[in-house]
Amino acid sequence: MPLDYDSIHEGDDLPAIERRTTRLGVMQFMASSWMWSEQFFYDADVAVAMGLEGPIIPGPYKHAILQQYLVRWLGRINGIR
């Protein structure tokens, strides 16, 4: 049976996934998005100098991962593309 809104309830467990992100993957995403100005996303020395523990993952990259997860879980229903 296909998944639809009526079969999803608040508090339901979501399917577990594991996603590993590499510095190369972040750099490839940033290159395709023309986001090169923020070096703390891929340069550990710059990130540490800014007070971070290391490079961080850009918000748009996280959004892309979330969108992939939702499409794989829900399919292409109800406007999710």
Stockholm file with secondary structure:
# STOCKHOLM 1.0

chainA/1-81         MPLDYDSIHEGDDLPAIERRTTRLGVMQFMASSWMWSEQFFYDADVAVAMGLEGPIIPGPYKHAILQQYLVRWLGRINGIR
#=GR chainA/1-81 SS CCCCGGGCCTTCCCCCCCCCCCHHHHHHHHHHHTCTTCGGGTCHHHHHHTTCSSCCCCHHHHHHHHHHHHHHHHCSCTTCC
#=GC SS_cons        CCCCGGGCCTTCCCCCCCCCCCHHHHHHHHHHHTCTTCGGGTCHHHHHHTTCSSCCCCHHHHHHHHHHHHHHHHCSCTTCC
//
